[in-house]
Amino acid sequence: MFLPYSSSLLFVATQVGFGQNVSMSINPGIVGLLGLPEHNVLLAGQPSAPILVNTTDRAIIAYTVRWANSSGPSFSEINVSFLHIRAGQPPVIPARSQRAVDRDTNLVDRDGRPPGPPLAVILDAVIFEDGELVGPDLTHTFDMASTRVKAEQDIHQKLLRAGNTAADRAAVWDEIGRAAHKSRAYDHKVDPRYARMQRAHADELLRVRDAQGEAAAIELLKTSAKYPKIWRRQ
């Protein structure tokens, strides 16, 4: 069942962070499944068990769905395969294939109760393997995905650009250590999502170095170069 996209949809973000659930409001008149048929990416099945159908010749590496529930808050969920890309594994949804769309069963409202059964599932954004994002993107997937990629690549570039001497590398490792333990205090000059991701990836590098050696950490650095640049048509 496909319904016209309503211009009266209202998006209210209560959490801003990559890969997080985002509380939102959806026009209560919308029911059923709403894919992106204009981009040949569909939703099939039922709201309680939706299936994302990729009829294109491009793999999908990320997508965001919006869930409107019969009670309690509605949410959006982002599913990404950046770790798959780093490891050279298959993407979330290969070309000409489909997969079930799972809903986070841990969601609860302010009273600790789970939301009611979904009444509508809306495909808000899709990112293809070449980095193109399509969809209305009311959940700002473009910004979150771009920020996540930039944060990881920026921290990796610090070591990739280091000089060849032990002293050069030691200085960069010190810088990465400071990034990993940087204060969480709010800095109005830095996107908090970017800062959070930088800390996470700096910490990852340190853990790999300490557990497997510097050579393994340097190999890890090369993996983020596999990410496509996120873009959308004007």
mmCIF file of the C-alpha atoms, coordinates in Angstrom:
data_MODEL
# 
_entry.id   MODEL 
# 
loop_
_atom_site.group_PDB 
_atom_site.id 
_atom_site.type_symbol 
_atom_site.label_atom_id 
_atom_site.label_alt_id 
_atom_site.label_comp_id 
_atom_site.label_asym_id 
_atom_site.label_entity_id 
_atom_site.label_seq_id 
_atom_site.pdbx_PDB_ins_code 
_atom_site.Cartn_x 
_atom_site.Cartn_y 
_atom_site.Cartn_z 
_atom_site.occupancy 
_atom_site.B_iso_or_equiv 
_atom_site.pdbx_formal_charge 
_atom_site.auth_seq_id 
_atom_site.auth_comp_id 
_atom_site.auth_asym_id 
_atom_site.auth_atom_id 
_atom_site.pdbx_PDB_model_num 
ATOM 1   C CA . MET A 1 1   ? 0.000  0.000  0.000  1.00 0.00 ? 1   MET A CA 1 
ATOM 2   C CA . PHE A 1 2   ? 1.563  3.299  -1.080 1.00 0.00 ? 2   PHE A CA 1 
ATOM 3   C CA . LEU A 1 3   ? 0.159  6.660  -0.070 1.00 0.00 ? 3   LEU A CA 1 
ATOM 4   C CA . PRO A 1 4   ? 1.067  10.144 -1.306 1.00 0.00 ? 4   PRO A CA 1 
ATOM 5   C CA . TYR A 1 5   ? 3.623  11.884 0.850  1.00 0.00 ? 5   TYR A CA 1 
ATOM 6   C CA . SER A 1 6   ? 1.933  14.447 3.042  1.00 0.00 ? 6   SER A CA 1 
ATOM 7   C CA . SER A 1 7   ? 3.355  17.937 3.307  1.00 0.00 ? 7   SER A CA 1 
ATOM 8   C CA . SER A 1 8   ? 1.857  18.168 6.789  1.00 0.00 ? 8   SER A CA 1 
ATOM 9   C CA . LEU A 1 9   ? 4.305  15.681 8.310  1.00 0.00 ? 9   LEU A CA 1 
ATOM 10  C CA . LEU A 1 10  ? 6.061  17.178 11.307 1.00 0.00 ? 10  LEU A CA 1 
ATOM 11  C CA . PHE A 1 11  ? 9.524  16.096 12.404 1.00 0.00 ? 11  PHE A CA 1 
ATOM 12  C CA . VAL A 1 12  ? 10.599 16.875 15.960 1.00 0.00 ? 12  VAL A CA 1 
ATOM 13  C CA . ALA A 1 13  ? 14.113 15.730 16.865 1.00 0.00 ? 13  ALA A CA 1 
ATOM 14  C CA . THR A 1 14  ? 14.727 15.042 20.535 1.00 0.00 ? 14  THR A CA 1 
ATOM 15  C CA . GLN A 1 15  ? 18.053 13.289 20.091 1.00 0.00 ? 15  GLN A CA 1 
ATOM 16  C CA . VAL A 1 16  ? 20.769 14.291 17.681 1.00 0.00 ? 16  VAL A CA 1 
ATOM 17  C CA . GLY A 1 17  ? 23.325 11.601 17.087 1.00 0.00 ? 17  GLY A CA 1 
ATOM 18  C CA . PHE A 1 18  ? 24.309 9.187  14.389 1.00 0.00 ? 18  PHE A CA 1 
ATOM 19  C CA . GLY A 1 19  ? 22.639 5.823  14.620 1.00 0.00 ? 19  GLY A CA 1 
ATOM 20  C CA . GLN A 1 20  ? 20.273 6.857  17.368 1.00 0.00 ? 20  GLN A CA 1 
ATOM 21  C CA . ASN A 1 21  ? 16.518 6.638  17.511 1.00 0.00 ? 21  ASN A CA 1 
ATOM 22  C CA . VAL A 1 22  ? 14.890 10.023 17.017 1.00 0.00 ? 22  VAL A CA 1 
ATOM 23  C CA . SER A 1 23  ? 11.530 10.822 18.560 1.00 0.00 ? 23  SER A CA 1 
ATOM 24  C CA . MET A 1 24  ? 9.182  12.498 16.140 1.00 0.00 ? 24  MET A CA 1 
ATOM 25  C CA . SER A 1 25  ? 5.576  13.205 15.282 1.00 0.00 ? 25  SER A CA 1 
ATOM 26  C CA . ILE A 1 26  ? 3.811  11.900 12.180 1.00 0.00 ? 26  ILE A CA 1 
ATOM 27  C CA . ASN A 1 27  ? 0.504  13.014 10.740 1.00 0.00 ? 27  ASN A CA 1 
ATOM 28  C CA . PRO A 1 28  ? -1.956 10.569 12.362 1.00 0.00 ? 28  PRO A CA 1 
ATOM 29  C CA . GLY A 1 29  ? -3.887 10.309 9.078  1.00 0.00 ? 29  GLY A CA 1 
ATOM 30  C CA . ILE A 1 30  ? -1.061 8.358  7.456  1.00 0.00 ? 30  ILE A CA 1 
ATOM 31  C CA . VAL A 1 31  ? -1.329 4.580  7.653  1.00 0.00 ? 31  VAL A CA 1 
ATOM 32  C CA . GLY A 1 32  ? 0.309  1.712  5.792  1.00 0.00 ? 32  GLY A CA 1 
ATOM 33  C CA . LEU A 1 33  ? 3.648  1.692  3.990  1.00 0.00 ? 33  LEU A CA 1 
ATOM 34  C CA . LEU A 1 34  ? 5.297  4.531  2.136  1.00 0.00 ? 34  LEU A CA 1 
ATOM 35  C CA . GLY A 1 35  ? 8.457  3.756  0.182  1.00 0.00 ? 35  GLY A CA 1 
ATOM 36  C CA . LEU A 1 36  ? 10.314 5.738  -2.448 1.00 0.00 ? 36  LEU A CA 1 
ATOM 37  C CA . PRO A 1 37  ? 8.794  4.401  -5.683 1.00 0.00 ? 37  PRO A CA 1 
ATOM 38  C CA . GLU A 1 38  ? 10.146 7.370  -7.618 1.00 0.00 ? 38  GLU A CA 1 
ATOM 39  C CA . HIS A 1 39  ? 13.613 6.029  -6.777 1.00 0.00 ? 39  HIS A CA 1 
ATOM 40  C CA . ASN A 1 40  ? 12.646 2.351  -7.240 1.00 0.00 ? 40  ASN A CA 1 
ATOM 41  C CA . VAL A 1 41  ? 13.002 1.492  -3.564 1.00 0.00 ? 41  VAL A CA 1 
ATOM 42  C CA . LEU A 1 42  ? 9.777  0.116  -2.108 1.00 0.00 ? 42  LEU A CA 1 
ATOM 43  C CA . LEU A 1 43  ? 8.241  -1.050 1.142  1.00 0.00 ? 43  LEU A CA 1 
ATOM 44  C CA . ALA A 1 44  ? 6.194  -4.251 1.024  1.00 0.00 ? 44  ALA A CA 1 
ATOM 45  C CA . GLY A 1 45  ? 4.474  -6.474 3.572  1.00 0.00 ? 45  GLY A CA 1 
ATOM 46  C CA . GLN A 1 46  ? 2.658  -4.966 6.566  1.00 0.00 ? 46  GLN A CA 1 
ATOM 47  C CA . PRO A 1 47  ? 3.522  -2.138 8.986  1.00 0.00 ? 47  PRO A CA 1 
ATOM 48  C CA . SER A 1 48  ? 4.139  -4.792 11.632 1.00 0.00 ? 48  SER A CA 1 
ATOM 49  C CA . ALA A 1 49  ? 6.607  -6.612 9.350  1.00 0.00 ? 49  ALA A CA 1 
ATOM 50  C CA . PRO A 1 50  ? 7.779  -4.331 6.544  1.00 0.00 ? 50  PRO A CA 1 
ATOM 51  C CA . ILE A 1 51  ? 10.181 -5.431 3.821  1.00 0.00 ? 51  ILE A CA 1 
ATOM 52  C CA . LEU A 1 52  ? 12.486 -3.013 2.013  1.00 0.00 ? 52  LEU A CA 1 
ATOM 53  C CA . VAL A 1 53  ? 12.649 -3.937 -1.677 1.00 0.00 ? 53  VAL A CA 1 
ATOM 54  C CA . ASN A 1 54  ? 15.568 -2.597 -3.706 1.00 0.00 ? 54  ASN A CA 1 
ATOM 55  C CA . THR A 1 55  ? 14.656 -2.862 -7.393 1.00 0.00 ? 55  THR A CA 1 
ATOM 56  C CA . THR A 1 56  ? 17.649 -0.801 -8.553 1.00 0.00 ? 56  THR A CA 1 
ATOM 57  C CA . ASP A 1 57  ? 21.031 -1.897 -9.897 1.00 0.00 ? 57  ASP A CA 1 
ATOM 58  C CA . ARG A 1 58  ? 22.798 -0.208 -6.978 1.00 0.00 ? 58  ARG A CA 1 
ATOM 59  C CA . ALA A 1 59  ? 23.343 -1.626 -3.512 1.00 0.00 ? 59  ALA A CA 1 
ATOM 60  C CA . ILE A 1 60  ? 21.948 0.273  -0.531 1.00 0.00 ? 60  ILE A CA 1 
ATOM 61  C CA . ILE A 1 61  ? 24.469 1.065  2.213  1.00 0.00 ? 61  ILE A CA 1 
ATOM 62  C CA . ALA A 1 62  ? 22.130 2.965  4.549  1.00 0.00 ? 62  ALA A CA 1 
ATOM 63  C CA . TYR A 1 63  ? 18.471 3.760  5.027  1.00 0.00 ? 63  TYR A CA 1 
ATOM 64  C CA . THR A 1 64  ? 16.232 5.512  7.517  1.00 0.00 ? 64  THR A CA 1 
ATOM 65  C CA . VAL A 1 65  ? 12.668 4.483  8.325  1.00 0.00 ? 65  VAL A CA 1 
ATOM 66  C CA . ARG A 1 66  ? 10.088 6.360  10.355 1.00 0.00 ? 66  ARG A CA 1 
ATOM 67  C CA . TRP A 1 67  ? 7.671  4.423  12.529 1.00 0.00 ? 67  TRP A CA 1 
ATOM 68  C CA . ALA A 1 68  ? 4.251  5.824  13.461 1.00 0.00 ? 68  ALA A CA 1 
ATOM 69  C CA . ASN A 1 69  ? 2.789  3.826  16.333 1.00 0.00 ? 69  ASN A CA 1 
ATOM 70  C CA . SER A 1 70  ? -0.766 3.370  17.609 1.00 0.00 ? 70  SER A CA 1 
ATOM 71  C CA . SER A 1 71  ? 0.310  4.714  21.006 1.00 0.00 ? 71  SER A CA 1 
ATOM 72  C CA . GLY A 1 72  ? 3.377  6.278  22.525 1.00 0.00 ? 72  GLY A CA 1 
ATOM 73  C CA . PRO A 1 73  ? 6.043  8.200  20.604 1.00 0.00 ? 73  PRO A CA 1 
ATOM 74  C CA . SER A 1 74  ? 6.958  7.563  17.008 1.00 0.00 ? 74  SER A CA 1 
ATOM 75  C CA . PHE A 1 75  ? 10.590 7.080  16.037 1.00 0.00 ? 75  PHE A CA 1 
ATOM 76  C CA . SER A 1 76  ? 13.034 7.033  13.201 1.00 0.00 ? 76  SER A CA 1 
ATOM 77  C CA . GLU A 1 77  ? 15.798 4.459  12.929 1.00 0.00 ? 77  GLU A CA 1 
ATOM 78  C CA . ILE A 1 78  ? 18.931 4.587  10.797 1.00 0.00 ? 78  ILE A CA 1 
ATOM 79  C CA . ASN A 1 79  ? 20.482 1.370  9.511  1.00 0.00 ? 79  ASN A CA 1 
ATOM 80  C CA . VAL A 1 80  ? 23.975 1.756  8.066  1.00 0.00 ? 80  VAL A CA 1 
ATOM 81  C CA . SER A 1 81  ? 26.665 -0.605 6.820  1.00 0.00 ? 81  SER A CA 1 
ATOM 82  C CA . PHE A 1 82  ? 29.837 1.428  7.273  1.00 0.00 ? 82  PHE A CA 1 
ATOM 83  C CA . LEU A 1 83  ? 31.411 -1.387 9.248  1.00 0.00 ? 83  LEU A CA 1 
ATOM 84  C CA . HIS A 1 84  ? 30.529 -3.754 6.394  1.00 0.00 ? 84  HIS A CA 1 
ATOM 85  C CA . ILE A 1 85  ? 32.262 -1.402 3.957  1.00 0.00 ? 85  ILE A CA 1 
ATOM 86  C CA . ARG A 1 86  ? 35.368 -1.228 6.140  1.00 0.00 ? 86  ARG A CA 1 
ATOM 87  C CA . ALA A 1 87  ? 35.537 -5.018 6.307  1.00 0.00 ? 87  ALA A CA 1 
ATOM 88  C CA . GLY A 1 88  ? 34.801 -5.518 2.609  1.00 0.00 ? 88  GLY A CA 1 
ATOM 89  C CA . GLN A 1 89  ? 31.543 -7.303 3.435  1.00 0.00 ? 89  GLN A CA 1 
ATOM 90  C CA . PRO A 1 90  ? 28.250 -7.110 1.500  1.00 0.00 ? 90  PRO A CA 1 
ATOM 91  C CA . PRO A 1 91  ? 26.203 -3.917 1.994  1.00 0.00 ? 91  PRO A CA 1 
ATOM 92  C CA . VAL A 1 92  ? 22.915 -3.675 3.884  1.00 0.00 ? 92  VAL A CA 1 
ATOM 93  C CA . ILE A 1 93  ? 20.830 -4.462 0.810  1.00 0.00 ? 93  ILE A CA 1 
ATOM 94  C CA . PRO A 1 94  ? 22.477 -5.621 -2.426 1.00 0.00 ? 94  PRO A CA 1 
ATOM 95  C CA . ALA A 1 95  ? 21.116 -4.555 -5.804 1.00 0.00 ? 95  ALA A CA 1 
ATOM 96  C CA . ARG A 1 96  ? 17.900 -6.288 -6.884 1.00 0.00 ? 96  ARG A CA 1 
ATOM 97  C CA . SER A 1 97  ? 17.251 -7.750 -3.434 1.00 0.00 ? 97  SER A CA 1 
ATOM 98  C CA . GLN A 1 98  ? 15.187 -7.203 -0.323 1.00 0.00 ? 98  GLN A CA 1 
ATOM 99  C CA . ARG A 1 99  ? 15.364 -7.542 3.442  1.00 0.00 ? 99  ARG A CA 1 
ATOM 100 C CA . ALA A 1 100 ? 13.081 -7.333 6.429  1.00 0.00 ? 100 ALA A CA 1 
ATOM 101 C CA . VAL A 1 101 ? 13.059 -4.032 8.292  1.00 0.00 ? 101 VAL A CA 1 
ATOM 102 C CA . ASP A 1 102 ? 13.383 -4.642 12.015 1.00 0.00 ? 102 ASP A CA 1 
ATOM 103 C CA . ARG A 1 103 ? 12.071 -2.255 14.639 1.00 0.00 ? 103 ARG A CA 1 
ATOM 104 C CA . ASP A 1 104 ? 13.962 -1.530 17.852 1.00 0.00 ? 104 ASP A CA 1 
ATOM 105 C CA . THR A 1 105 ? 12.064 -3.499 20.481 1.00 0.00 ? 105 THR A CA 1 
ATOM 106 C CA . ASN A 1 106 ? 13.771 -1.651 23.340 1.00 0.00 ? 106 ASN A CA 1 
ATOM 107 C CA . LEU A 1 107 ? 11.961 1.645  22.713 1.00 0.00 ? 107 LEU A CA 1 
ATOM 108 C CA . VAL A 1 108 ? 9.779  2.922  25.544 1.00 0.00 ? 108 VAL A CA 1 
ATOM 109 C CA . ASP A 1 109 ? 7.834  6.085  26.229 1.00 0.00 ? 109 ASP A CA 1 
ATOM 110 C CA . ARG A 1 110 ? 8.402  8.413  29.167 1.00 0.00 ? 110 ARG A CA 1 
ATOM 111 C CA . ASP A 1 111 ? 6.399  6.098  31.401 1.00 0.00 ? 111 ASP A CA 1 
ATOM 112 C CA . GLY A 1 112 ? 8.558  3.113  30.458 1.00 0.00 ? 112 GLY A CA 1 
ATOM 113 C CA . ARG A 1 113 ? 5.931  1.508  28.245 1.00 0.00 ? 113 ARG A CA 1 
ATOM 114 C CA . PRO A 1 114 ? 6.683  0.224  24.740 1.00 0.00 ? 114 PRO A CA 1 
ATOM 115 C CA . PRO A 1 115 ? 4.884  1.957  21.865 1.00 0.00 ? 115 PRO A CA 1 
ATOM 116 C CA . GLY A 1 116 ? 1.832  0.312  20.366 1.00 0.00 ? 116 GLY A CA 1 
ATOM 117 C CA . PRO A 1 117 ? 1.851  -1.599 17.069 1.00 0.00 ? 117 PRO A CA 1 
ATOM 118 C CA . PRO A 1 118 ? 3.052  0.469  14.109 1.00 0.00 ? 118 PRO A CA 1 
ATOM 119 C CA . LEU A 1 119 ? 0.351  2.045  11.980 1.00 0.00 ? 119 LEU A CA 1 
ATOM 120 C CA . ALA A 1 120 ? 2.680  3.418  9.316  1.00 0.00 ? 120 ALA A CA 1 
ATOM 121 C CA . VAL A 1 121 ? 6.239  2.863  8.172  1.00 0.00 ? 121 VAL A CA 1 
ATOM 122 C CA . ILE A 1 122 ? 7.796  5.575  6.024  1.00 0.00 ? 122 ILE A CA 1 
ATOM 123 C CA . LEU A 1 123 ? 11.080 5.249  4.144  1.00 0.00 ? 123 LEU A CA 1 
ATOM 124 C CA . ASP A 1 124 ? 12.642 8.657  4.747  1.00 0.00 ? 124 ASP A CA 1 
ATOM 125 C CA . ALA A 1 125 ? 16.090 8.306  3.175  1.00 0.00 ? 125 ALA A CA 1 
ATOM 126 C CA . VAL A 1 126 ? 18.245 5.803  1.282  1.00 0.00 ? 126 VAL A CA 1 
ATOM 127 C CA . ILE A 1 127 ? 21.973 5.994  0.567  1.00 0.00 ? 127 ILE A CA 1 
ATOM 128 C CA . PHE A 1 128 ? 23.238 3.987  -2.406 1.00 0.00 ? 128 PHE A CA 1 
ATOM 129 C CA . GLU A 1 129 ? 26.703 2.479  -2.773 1.00 0.00 ? 129 GLU A CA 1 
ATOM 130 C CA . ASP A 1 130 ? 27.911 5.449  -4.832 1.00 0.00 ? 130 ASP A CA 1 
ATOM 131 C CA . GLY A 1 131 ? 26.992 7.761  -1.942 1.00 0.00 ? 131 GLY A CA 1 
ATOM 132 C CA . GLU A 1 132 ? 23.840 9.268  -3.425 1.00 0.00 ? 132 GLU A CA 1 
ATOM 133 C CA . LEU A 1 133 ? 21.121 9.976  -0.867 1.00 0.00 ? 133 LEU A CA 1 
ATOM 134 C CA . VAL A 1 134 ? 17.494 10.058 -1.994 1.00 0.00 ? 134 VAL A CA 1 
ATOM 135 C CA . GLY A 1 135 ? 14.254 10.695 -0.143 1.00 0.00 ? 135 GLY A CA 1 
ATOM 136 C CA . PRO A 1 136 ? 12.662 13.585 1.764  1.00 0.00 ? 136 PRO A CA 1 
ATOM 137 C CA . ASP A 1 137 ? 15.216 13.134 4.573  1.00 0.00 ? 137 ASP A CA 1 
ATOM 138 C CA . LEU A 1 138 ? 13.222 14.819 7.317  1.00 0.00 ? 138 LEU A CA 1 
ATOM 139 C CA . THR A 1 139 ? 15.464 12.952 9.761  1.00 0.00 ? 139 THR A CA 1 
ATOM 140 C CA . HIS A 1 140 ? 18.646 14.631 8.480  1.00 0.00 ? 140 HIS A CA 1 
ATOM 141 C CA . THR A 1 141 ? 20.336 11.375 7.541  1.00 0.00 ? 141 THR A CA 1 
ATOM 142 C CA . PHE A 1 142 ? 22.514 13.276 5.066  1.00 0.00 ? 142 PHE A CA 1 
ATOM 143 C CA . ASP A 1 143 ? 23.998 15.459 7.793  1.00 0.00 ? 143 ASP A CA 1 
ATOM 144 C CA . MET A 1 144 ? 24.468 12.599 10.248 1.00 0.00 ? 144 MET A CA 1 
ATOM 145 C CA . ALA A 1 145 ? 26.072 10.242 7.716  1.00 0.00 ? 145 ALA A CA 1 
ATOM 146 C CA . SER A 1 146 ? 28.357 12.949 6.335  1.00 0.00 ? 146 SER A CA 1 
ATOM 147 C CA . THR A 1 147 ? 29.407 13.956 9.836  1.00 0.00 ? 147 THR A CA 1 
ATOM 148 C CA . ARG A 1 148 ? 30.112 10.369 10.827 1.00 0.00 ? 148 ARG A CA 1 
ATOM 149 C CA . VAL A 1 149 ? 32.308 9.758  7.777  1.00 0.00 ? 149 VAL A CA 1 
ATOM 150 C CA . LYS A 1 150 ? 34.188 13.040 8.161  1.00 0.00 ? 150 LYS A CA 1 
ATOM 151 C CA . ALA A 1 151 ? 34.868 12.457 11.859 1.00 0.00 ? 151 ALA A CA 1 
ATOM 152 C CA . GLU A 1 152 ? 36.375 9.038  11.210 1.00 0.00 ? 152 GLU A CA 1 
ATOM 153 C CA . GLN A 1 153 ? 38.392 10.082 8.176  1.00 0.00 ? 153 GLN A CA 1 
ATOM 154 C CA . ASP A 1 154 ? 39.719 13.207 9.893  1.00 0.00 ? 154 ASP A CA 1 
ATOM 155 C CA . ILE A 1 155 ? 41.043 11.257 12.883 1.00 0.00 ? 155 ILE A CA 1 
ATOM 156 C CA . HIS A 1 156 ? 42.557 8.641  10.562 1.00 0.00 ? 156 HIS A CA 1 
ATOM 157 C CA . GLN A 1 157 ? 44.256 11.281 8.436  1.00 0.00 ? 157 GLN A CA 1 
ATOM 158 C CA . LYS A 1 158 ? 46.176 12.531 11.452 1.00 0.00 ? 158 LYS A CA 1 
ATOM 159 C CA . LEU A 1 159 ? 48.212 9.341  11.511 1.00 0.00 ? 159 LEU A CA 1 
ATOM 160 C CA . LEU A 1 160 ? 48.302 8.806  7.767  1.00 0.00 ? 160 LEU A CA 1 
ATOM 161 C CA . ARG A 1 161 ? 49.946 12.221 7.342  1.00 0.00 ? 161 ARG A CA 1 
ATOM 162 C CA . ALA A 1 162 ? 52.456 11.662 10.139 1.00 0.00 ? 162 ALA A CA 1 
ATOM 163 C CA . GLY A 1 163 ? 56.142 11.768 9.318  1.00 0.00 ? 163 GLY A CA 1 
ATOM 164 C CA . ASN A 1 164 ? 58.251 8.650  9.056  1.00 0.00 ? 164 ASN A CA 1 
ATOM 165 C CA . THR A 1 165 ? 60.220 9.056  12.250 1.00 0.00 ? 165 THR A CA 1 
ATOM 166 C CA . ALA A 1 166 ? 59.308 7.485  15.560 1.00 0.00 ? 166 ALA A CA 1 
ATOM 167 C CA . ALA A 1 167 ? 59.125 10.958 17.089 1.00 0.00 ? 167 ALA A CA 1 
ATOM 168 C CA . ASP A 1 168 ? 56.630 12.094 14.434 1.00 0.00 ? 168 ASP A CA 1 
ATOM 169 C CA . ARG A 1 169 ? 54.386 9.108  15.047 1.00 0.00 ? 169 ARG A CA 1 
ATOM 170 C CA . ALA A 1 170 ? 54.658 9.490  18.807 1.00 0.00 ? 170 ALA A CA 1 
ATOM 171 C CA . ALA A 1 171 ? 53.518 13.110 18.540 1.00 0.00 ? 171 ALA A CA 1 
ATOM 172 C CA . VAL A 1 172 ? 50.501 12.110 16.459 1.00 0.00 ? 172 VAL A CA 1 
ATOM 173 C CA . TRP A 1 173 ? 49.617 9.284  18.841 1.00 0.00 ? 173 TRP A CA 1 
ATOM 174 C CA . ASP A 1 174 ? 49.680 11.828 21.656 1.00 0.00 ? 174 ASP A CA 1 
ATOM 175 C CA . GLU A 1 175 ? 47.274 13.997 19.649 1.00 0.00 ? 175 GLU A CA 1 
ATOM 176 C CA . ILE A 1 176 ? 44.982 11.014 19.053 1.00 0.00 ? 176 ILE A CA 1 
ATOM 177 C CA . GLY A 1 177 ? 45.107 10.221 22.764 1.00 0.00 ? 177 GLY A CA 1 
ATOM 178 C CA . ARG A 1 178 ? 44.004 13.758 23.583 1.00 0.00 ? 178 ARG A CA 1 
ATOM 179 C CA . ALA A 1 179 ? 41.162 13.448 21.067 1.00 0.00 ? 179 ALA A CA 1 
ATOM 180 C CA . ALA A 1 180 ? 40.023 10.185 22.677 1.00 0.00 ? 180 ALA A CA 1 
ATOM 181 C CA . HIS A 1 181 ? 39.900 11.744 26.133 1.00 0.00 ? 181 HIS A CA 1 
ATOM 182 C CA . LYS A 1 182 ? 38.738 15.202 25.128 1.00 0.00 ? 182 LYS A CA 1 
ATOM 183 C CA . SER A 1 183 ? 36.289 16.794 27.510 1.00 0.00 ? 183 SER A CA 1 
ATOM 184 C CA . ARG A 1 184 ? 32.627 16.253 26.723 1.00 0.00 ? 184 ARG A CA 1 
ATOM 185 C CA . ALA A 1 185 ? 31.954 19.867 27.674 1.00 0.00 ? 185 ALA A CA 1 
ATOM 186 C CA . TYR A 1 186 ? 29.928 21.677 25.035 1.00 0.00 ? 186 TYR A CA 1 
ATOM 187 C CA . ASP A 1 187 ? 31.960 23.645 22.487 1.00 0.00 ? 187 ASP A CA 1 
ATOM 188 C CA . HIS A 1 188 ? 29.743 25.872 20.363 1.00 0.00 ? 188 HIS A CA 1 
ATOM 189 C CA . LYS A 1 189 ? 32.382 25.833 17.602 1.00 0.00 ? 189 LYS A CA 1 
ATOM 190 C CA . VAL A 1 190 ? 32.238 22.044 17.140 1.00 0.00 ? 190 VAL A CA 1 
ATOM 191 C CA . ASP A 1 191 ? 29.275 19.914 16.096 1.00 0.00 ? 191 ASP A CA 1 
ATOM 192 C CA . PRO A 1 192 ? 28.651 17.655 19.133 1.00 0.00 ? 192 PRO A CA 1 
ATOM 193 C CA . ARG A 1 193 ? 28.004 14.699 16.822 1.00 0.00 ? 193 ARG A CA 1 
ATOM 194 C CA . TYR A 1 194 ? 31.376 15.257 15.163 1.00 0.00 ? 194 TYR A CA 1 
ATOM 195 C CA . ALA A 1 195 ? 33.141 15.555 18.517 1.00 0.00 ? 195 ALA A CA 1 
ATOM 196 C CA . ARG A 1 196 ? 31.503 12.387 19.812 1.00 0.00 ? 196 ARG A CA 1 
ATOM 197 C CA . MET A 1 197 ? 32.481 10.411 16.721 1.00 0.00 ? 197 MET A CA 1 
ATOM 198 C CA . GLN A 1 198 ? 36.045 11.734 16.825 1.00 0.00 ? 198 GLN A CA 1 
ATOM 199 C CA . ARG A 1 199 ? 36.388 10.519 20.411 1.00 0.00 ? 199 ARG A CA 1 
ATOM 200 C CA . ALA A 1 200 ? 35.000 7.108  19.465 1.00 0.00 ? 200 ALA A CA 1 
ATOM 201 C CA . HIS A 1 201 ? 37.333 6.592  16.504 1.00 0.00 ? 201 HIS A CA 1 
ATOM 202 C CA . ALA A 1 202 ? 40.374 7.930  18.336 1.00 0.00 ? 202 ALA A CA 1 
ATOM 203 C CA . ASP A 1 203 ? 39.630 5.485  21.141 1.00 0.00 ? 203 ASP A CA 1 
ATOM 204 C CA . GLU A 1 204 ? 39.238 2.670  18.588 1.00 0.00 ? 204 GLU A CA 1 
ATOM 205 C CA . LEU A 1 205 ? 42.687 3.395  17.127 1.00 0.00 ? 205 LEU A CA 1 
ATOM 206 C CA . LEU A 1 206 ? 44.285 3.371  20.558 1.00 0.00 ? 206 LEU A CA 1 
ATOM 207 C CA . ARG A 1 207 ? 42.635 0.067  21.482 1.00 0.00 ? 207 ARG A CA 1 
ATOM 208 C CA . VAL A 1 208 ? 43.750 -1.586 18.229 1.00 0.00 ? 208 VAL A CA 1 
ATOM 209 C CA . ARG A 1 209 ? 47.295 -0.292 18.659 1.00 0.00 ? 209 ARG A CA 1 
ATOM 210 C CA . ASP A 1 210 ? 47.502 -1.486 22.256 1.00 0.00 ? 210 ASP A CA 1 
ATOM 211 C CA . ALA A 1 211 ? 46.005 -4.911 21.495 1.00 0.00 ? 211 ALA A CA 1 
ATOM 212 C CA . GLN A 1 212 ? 47.501 -5.674 18.070 1.00 0.00 ? 212 GLN A CA 1 
ATOM 213 C CA . GLY A 1 213 ? 50.320 -3.221 17.500 1.00 0.00 ? 213 GLY A CA 1 
ATOM 214 C CA . GLU A 1 214 ? 50.841 -0.069 15.488 1.00 0.00 ? 214 GLU A CA 1 
ATOM 215 C CA . ALA A 1 215 ? 50.874 -1.916 12.148 1.00 0.00 ? 215 ALA A CA 1 
ATOM 216 C CA . ALA A 1 216 ? 47.324 -3.155 12.754 1.00 0.00 ? 216 ALA A CA 1 
ATOM 217 C CA . ALA A 1 217 ? 46.174 0.359  13.644 1.00 0.00 ? 217 ALA A CA 1 
ATOM 218 C CA . ILE A 1 218 ? 47.690 1.720  10.434 1.00 0.00 ? 218 ILE A CA 1 
ATOM 219 C CA . GLU A 1 219 ? 45.852 -0.947 8.433  1.00 0.00 ? 219 GLU A CA 1 
ATOM 220 C CA . LEU A 1 220 ? 42.647 0.144  10.123 1.00 0.00 ? 220 LEU A CA 1 
ATOM 221 C CA . LEU A 1 221 ? 43.298 3.714  8.985  1.00 0.00 ? 221 LEU A CA 1 
ATOM 222 C CA . LYS A 1 222 ? 43.038 2.659  5.362  1.00 0.00 ? 222 LYS A CA 1 
ATOM 223 C CA . THR A 1 223 ? 39.530 1.255  5.713  1.00 0.00 ? 223 THR A CA 1 
ATOM 224 C CA . SER A 1 224 ? 37.684 4.570  6.045  1.00 0.00 ? 224 SER A CA 1 
ATOM 225 C CA . ALA A 1 225 ? 38.987 5.587  2.619  1.00 0.00 ? 225 ALA A CA 1 
ATOM 226 C CA . LYS A 1 226 ? 36.534 3.035  1.197  1.00 0.00 ? 226 LYS A CA 1 
ATOM 227 C CA . TYR A 1 227 ? 33.523 5.155  2.146  1.00 0.00 ? 227 TYR A CA 1 
ATOM 228 C CA . PRO A 1 228 ? 31.793 6.958  -0.711 1.00 0.00 ? 228 PRO A CA 1 
ATOM 229 C CA . LYS A 1 229 ? 31.233 10.694 -0.468 1.00 0.00 ? 229 LYS A CA 1 
ATOM 230 C CA . ILE A 1 230 ? 27.618 11.307 0.568  1.00 0.00 ? 230 ILE A CA 1 
ATOM 231 C CA . TRP A 1 231 ? 25.807 13.480 -2.003 1.00 0.00 ? 231 TRP A CA 1 
ATOM 232 C CA . ARG A 1 232 ? 22.391 14.271 -3.388 1.00 0.00 ? 232 ARG A CA 1 
ATOM 233 C CA . ARG A 1 233 ? 21.087 15.739 -6.591 1.00 0.00 ? 233 ARG A CA 1 
ATOM 234 C CA . GLN A 1 234 ? 20.278 19.427 -6.654 1.00 0.00 ? 234 GLN A CA 1 
# 
